Amino acid sequence: MSVQSDAGKTDENPSVGSVKDDSNLYRPDVNTTQVDERKLLRRIDIRVVPWLGLLYLLNFLDRGAIGNAKLYNMEQSLHITDSQYLIALTVFFFPYALFEPASNIVLRRFRPSIWLSSMMLVWGIIMMCHGFLVNYGGLVTLRVLLGLAEAGLYPGIVFYISCWYKRSELGMRVAAFFTSATIAGAFSGLLAAAISNMHGIGGKAGWSWIFILEGLFTILCAIASYWIIDDFPETAKFLTDAERVFVIRRLRADMQYSAGGEKFNMKYIWQSLRDWKTYLAMGIYVGYDGPLFAFSLFTPTIIDQLGFKATAANLLSVPVYVWACIVTVIVGFMGDRLGNRGYINLILFGTGLVGYIILITSRSPALSYFACFLAASAIYPVVPNSVAWVAGNVEGAYKRSVTLAMAIGFGNLNGAVSSNVYRAVDAPWFRLGHGIVLAYIAIGFISSLLFLILLRAENARRERGERQEIICSQKDELSDELKVMAAKNGRFESIDLARREKGDEWSGFRYSL
């Protein structure tokens, strides 16, 4: 029996460590020496990121439109109370969160161009139907259907992007597409203020036209998406054969061994379910998703209650989102350049804690408005930073898709809570709502700290050789000591098989901090 050691020599040491095994190069018959990596990345950026950013902008715009419509007498037109309005916000989140893991599995097995576009088409139709509401029952029904239709878009986009880029490139790309959420926050106020002037046209109220026009534009973009969205790298039509191979090879060199395709197997789902990283990721995502939904749904209302009227409140929310957009891009760039995403998370969550402490204690409209900037500069940039951090530390296409969907889905489920915390009875300072959001941010801070500590500890164990597998033929006899190690860490016939089977649990994989 012979086993490769870290130095690549043959000896009796069963360790695998960080051995590089190029014996199974992806499609070795293809010559990729003529591919210009920089130009190729620019092409991928142009084809992948901008359109996904537009989709998420529409997703965020459509989801939050109800907050803008409320300021233009939607409640009075439908004869609903504030409690009924909050219930309508709440029911959206249950199907939205619960169907995300299943959606990501479907996305991996089928074509993103079909699945994402179809999802968008359905929710655009449902969004437009909001403009024809006449009662509370219809509102609740449409919010449930909208949650079901939008389920899976965000985790689907995140997973899809992670299939194209190396770990050190992911943060900026996720930040670039996620800035569309901040743009949506700013644009929704401007758009709602403009569309409200259509009040009375066609016998419809201004708030009805907000839903109708935004839904119609979403439908048009969904139809275009069937031809614009590309599929995974191994089948993307805008790449040459050599470029497709080059993309897969560079991803595998970055420890994404499932790049190039992975057959579905339930064991990958179970790997995600029993991984501690999945559950701490859920805590991190709860830490920003609860505040994110509360912030996007109620920022106009909070500013309105500080003494500004509906249109002024919508317009004053614009600078807050512009600032969030700028900070998100800067943090995405810094995360890719410096790494250390865990420390960046702690700084961002810490900033959020300061912002909401000010909101709880402030009795000055100007100070509270300033605190909104602090909150936005924490909540929005922590999203792509956390996404890149978690996605980069989970290997295996199906495992990563499930982990991301579970974490994002559980985080989104807390939108059902945060959509109920800003009650009209608590106006104008909303101490209860701010206090609950503060608690969410604290959960995110603690979960990020634990995630960072445990990743560092696991890397140290691998450096000490505690996770090394036995690499040998199944026919070889093992000593009692090697049998114990094989039972603990696994026995494989090749390094390539070990890293494919174990993903990020392979001893040569190193977690990014």
C-alpha angles and dihedrals in degrees: 000000000000129000131189116246127205091271091056093247128128117254143128094270108116094206123122100182112156098336115159113220114193095169091101100048112172107260096341091191092071118089111216100170092109094057114109104216096200095050091044092053091050090053091049091048091053094046099041113030110042097052092045087051089055091050092052091045089057091044092053093040094052094044094051098039090096089066090057093042090055090065090059097059100271091143092053093047092052093039093233130146127234090257091053090049090054091049089053089054091047100052090058093069101056099067089031092061102032098055097047098091092049090047092055092051090052090048092055093048096046138033119296090212090062101036100044094042094049091049090053094047092054095048091047090057091047091047092053090050088062087073091065098051119136104171147022095260091058091049093053092046093051093046090054091048092046091053090051093048095047094045111117101017097105098041088040093055092045092051092044092053091047088059091062106044141055118248092256090054100045102081097061093046093049089046090050093054093038093055083074086074090059090044088051090052091053096038095046091063093049093043094048092049090052097043092048087070088071088072109143097018110132088000091289128130120241092252090055091056090053089063097039097051096041091048092049092052090049090054092052092049091047091056090050090048093069088071101030104051114082123211128235120316096260091061104026108136097206091065127076118236091258091050093051090052091046092053092050093048094050091049092050089049086056090057095263093129094167091063111120094040140316126209115236115258127166090227089073089057091050090048088060094045094053096042115105089213090068093059097043087048087055089055091050092049092048087054093063105022095061092051092040094059093042091050096047095045099043110028092097090047093048092050090044091055091050088071105281124118126238101274093037090049091052091048094046089056089063098076090049092058094042089056091047089052092053094048092046092056093046093049092047090053093046092048092056094044099043103024108203092119090163093061090045089054091053092051093048095047088047090055089051091052090055092047095053094043086058091048091051095049101034123104094175120092091212093051092046090050089052090050088056087063091052091048093049092048088056104038101046103043093044089064100066091035091055092043092053091045095052096039091050091055098051117073125193120067096240094038091051092046092052095043092051093045093048093047094045092041093052090046091050091049087067088064083080087065100039091048088064102045100080100072122180089233090064095056137158100022100025095205093169093053094046091048093053092048088050089055090052091052090050089054089052092050094050094044091050091050092051092045090053094047095048094046090052091049092049092050089052091052090053092049088054091052097246093131100044119136129217111252111196144103116293087235094061119102116236131211118242090258093052091046089058091049092047091051090051102040105016139256120249137172094226141016090240091056091048095053093044093050097042102034111185089359089070111113092236094057115100122201119230115235 
